[in-house]
Amino acid sequence: MSDHSSSSAKFEQFGMLRKAIVQKQMGVLSFVSASGKRGIIQIVTGDIIDSKASIDDLSALLSEPVESCTWRESTMKNTEDYQEATHAISQAVSDIHWNTSALLALKLLFSKLPPVRIRMVPIHRYGYKDGISYLLLHHQSLRTENFTLLDFLNETSESKELERRIKVLVLGYCLGLITAIPQQQQEITKNKNSQVGIASRILRRIRGM
Amino acid sequence: MTQKSIAKILITGPFNAGKTTLIRYVSDEQTSGKDVQATDTLAQYKSMTTVGLDFGILHVDEELDVHLFGTPGQARFNFMWKILSKGALGTIFLIDSSSQRAIDEAKKMYQFYRELSDMPIIIGATKRDLPDARDLDALALELNIGDTPIIPCDTRKPDDSKLLVLSLLEEIITRATAPSEDEDEFELSLDL
């Protein structure tokens, strides 16, 4: 059993949630948001307890910085209904509205990530309606070598569009669909005759067409 | 003079999905299979069709060429699908999403390719502008493709054709280099 907590206003909850989901952990994420709202999210092997309160807490967790956020591993009997994290987070993110300062803070946050890869998944199958924004993100990542999320966010200055884009980033990040380019790939790419090396060379060629 | 390496990418899918057009836009050289008048019941859907195969070459650099093979879409040529898929990096599977006939055919073809090997496959759903085009979810369900990516595209647009190939290449790289669930560490915990 392990505890991990933080205690200053930040968006650390995104990383904690991602880790719990991607690594299919079991435990409870407790938080106090910057506005003082308290909540808990119960996670069982990467999925989220299926209740309205849980989705409401998830929305609160994702909608503003947190004062504190704690992950406590625990074993729970799987006697309740759990919703796949993909659907629960899609539902929670759909309902969020950020004000301008929050949007800019999130833009800054995501802009600092190193080059990323975007996994092509049909997020509308998770119940998330704005599949177009995710497709746009995916397409742009394919077209751009060393693609960063700043590239994606800098394409718009209009706040509604910025919010749509940040929503898919929050969704993609928390579900592990946005990943860092693995260090090992840099090494494998150097081997021109490996499958990855060959695919990378073709990728660069087609980007340049 | 060193001999060039050859990589192979397969473009497949039922009849009349846009395979020839896709190869045209991502090749430096193209040799199209002979276009002949469609016969049998296919003639009502398309006047000319490819017999044999489409073939395109993309020169990547001084040491590497990509050969793009477009398989004939008619089921009677299925003996060629196995031959052509041997050694391929991956497959782009195109489907006319407005045609029930094509979707029925695609189900069998997709199953065939999945049983053939576990090579990366992505699916391009074409003819999205036609009134009978299936919703992507319905199409995925009907084809029973699980998590295989399905991408809406119009191969008549060069950018869409390139994006499909880029998507396949990214899928190949991701498969080969993805960290395990336990290794995933991508911190986003910056103070504001």
Interface residues (C-beta under 8 A of the other chain):
Chain A: S6 S8 A9 K10 F11 E12 F14 G15 R18 K19 V22 Q23 K24 P65 A105 L108 L109 F110 K112 L113 R117 R119 M120 V121 P122 H124 R125 L135 H138 H139 S141 L142 R143 Y173 G176 I178 T179 A180 P182 Q184 Q185 I188 K192 N193 Q195 V196 I198 A199 S200 R201 I202 L203 R205 I206 R207 M209
Chain B: S5 A7 V26 L58 H59 V60 D61 E63 L64 V66 L89 I122 L136 D137 A140 D147 P149 I150 I151 P152 K162 L163 V165 L166 S167 L169 E170 E171 I172 I173 T174 A176 T177 A178 P179 E181 D182 D184 E185 F186 E187 L188 S189 L190 D191 L192
